[in-house]
Amino acid sequence: MAGIGTCCTILSSRSSFRTSPLEFESCTHRGGTVLGKPIRRRALSIRAEVSYVNAEEAKKLVADEGYTVLDVRDKSQFDRAHIKSCYHVPLFIENRDNDIGTIVKRTLHNNFSGLFFGLPFTKPNPEFVQLVKSQFQPGSKLLLVCQEGLRSTAAANKLEGAGFENIACVISGLQTVKPGTFDTVGTTELQNAGKAGLITVQGKISAVLGTVLVCAYLFITFFPDQAEKLFPGTS
């Protein structure tokens, strides 16, 4: 007796339906719907790009487009000079930890960078993103500023990852902002807020010495006789 082969006819009608997060392929089998293997699709997310602007463009963003200035510098630079009515959330905070490793690093820092450039010994602010979220919605228009442009870029990346969509940064930071561009608060200009420590004293000493040398040269040139009496051998 010849063997009887068995077969099943699968109709060609196919459909698909989505059940988040998987999509299943289905087929009609003798009038019934049978689920096939799941089709995995990669979820796509669109992230807004950070805008990088110069000082004049930054001014227009604030004046014409409603951007809010968020200063991410440390407190010392912020206190020296900052844009009027800006918000301040530092990306780095002063490191006052007292473990042995930190004490050694802080001592070395204070004897060099701190002494000559007036830079505080800092560490990343662990609450930076949360503090910004507590004051702004993800859709807020934020202009991030720092002194050189590096911290604002790092802060922008953090906030972008946290869902903020309208972020701009000033290229090369506040050191490029000319006096009068923004209304400011502080004891110096924005572009000089990063200067402190002995390096500023050295600059003043050099200016004084230069003035003294110029005056001495003029005195010797126009009053040689008096100069010879005061300083024999100068003529």
PyMOL commands that set and color helices and strands:
alter all, ss='L'
color gray80, all
select helices_A, chain A and resi 55-65+75-80+100-110+113-117+128-135+150-161+174-176+190-192+198-222+224-230
alter helices_A, ss='H'
color red, helices_A
select strands_A, chain A and resi 10-19+22-29+32-39+51-53+68-71+81-83+87-88+92-94+122-124+141-145+166-170+184-186
alter strands_A, ss='S'
color yellow, strands_A
deselect
rebuild
show_as cartoon
